[in-house]
Amino acid sequence: MFGFPHWGRMGTGRCRKRQTMWVRNTFDVAVVGGGIAGVSVAAALAAEVSVVLLERETQLAQHTTGRSAALYSQTYESPAVQALTRDSWDGFVAASAEAEVEILVPRPTLWVAAKENTTGLIDMAEASDALVPVSGDGARGYCSALRDDWVAAGAFEDAACDIDVLALHQHYVRVGRAHGMEIQTGVPLLSARQRGGTWTIDVGGDELQAGMIVNASGSWTDKVAVACGITPLGMAPLRRTAVVARPSGCEVDPEWPFVIDFGGDFYFRPEGPHIFCSPEDETLSEPCDARPEELDVAMTLDRVNAVTTLGLRSVVRAWAGLRTYSPDRLPVIGRDAAEDSFLWCAGQGGFGIMTAPAISALCAALALGNGAHDAEFADQFSPARF
């Protein structure tokens, strides 16, 4: 039915006894990674086939998903990513209805530019139906903390939103479990080998079997691929710093938009009486539990203070996360070129939350082979492009 002879939502399977409980160990699909990519794909698949979600940490969403800027913007990243973001809107609406909570909360986005970047920002605004170009004074009208001697132009996106990441993640967990998805935490994939249409997966002393592996392991995607005997794609985990700081120069207006520098040096938004901000740094890193560097935290405050009257001085908290990009910075979604039963859902950089509904639907469609997608659109994300 789905390209593997034993697929068809297994009702029974071999089981193993763990801590006096019988635990199933044979599934149609094993999804590796418990962040937003993994849980959303697993939930989409669980309605059709048996699924186990494998997470190396003892809790889900411990790394990048739990450290997101939580922005929904249809003008962020490349046109292909923007299309995925637009396609995700209905998924967010449906998730909000199921969760009975507003997962998307309006928070306009304001792109700003110094004089040397004005032309580029104007061109971007004119090319997008979602953006309204404004002058430097117009930009300050939306965020009075911007220095009038720095901001030369702006572009306003009224339809942008804050995302309740925890509510979205828990929505997918609930949906998946309602369809029988099994979640196992503290189980790193150490190795996996495919034989006769079945993957045998070593998760640290125990073995699982699955007809397909979906690699949605974030910064670990290349390492998981190698452990499965699959050629890595050159995924790059990049550390990004985030800071919440107290202002001393002016009060924070909670109605300020999410402000993004077109030149790529900073972004910030209100967080209660404080300011959440980042220097938009991208430091190559090994997959790890990322931690902020003192110099990067200081750089964050310096960059925001240079263009605003906020006077950020003391840090409330700081953290870092790894945003993993493919070589062309587009997501990788689809079956591996050499091994049809290994599927990639990776490279979601800094846009994985805002595109989760669309990416998970596309990934599930490709896994199930049901053709419920635009083939030309999907091909631009295929691993085969590498």
Secondary structure, DSSP 8 states (H G I E B T S, - for coil): --SSTT-S--S---EEEETTEEEE-EEEEEEE--SHHHHHHHHHHHTTS-EEEEESSSSTT-SGGGG---EE-TTSS-HHHHHHHHHTHHHHHHHHHHHTS-SEEE--EEEEE-GGGHHHHHHHHHT-TT-EEEEHHHHHHH-TTB-TTT--EEEEETT-EEE-HHHHHHHHHHHHHHTT-EEEES----EEEEETTEEEEESSS-EEEEEEEEE--GGGHHHHHHHTT------EEEEEEEEEEEESSS---TT--EEEETTSS-EEEEETTEEEEE----EE--SS-----HHHHHHHHHHHHHHBS--EEEEEEEEEEEEEE-TTSS-EEEE-SS-TTEEEEE--TTTTTTTHHHHHHHHHHHHHT---S-HHHHHTT-GGG-
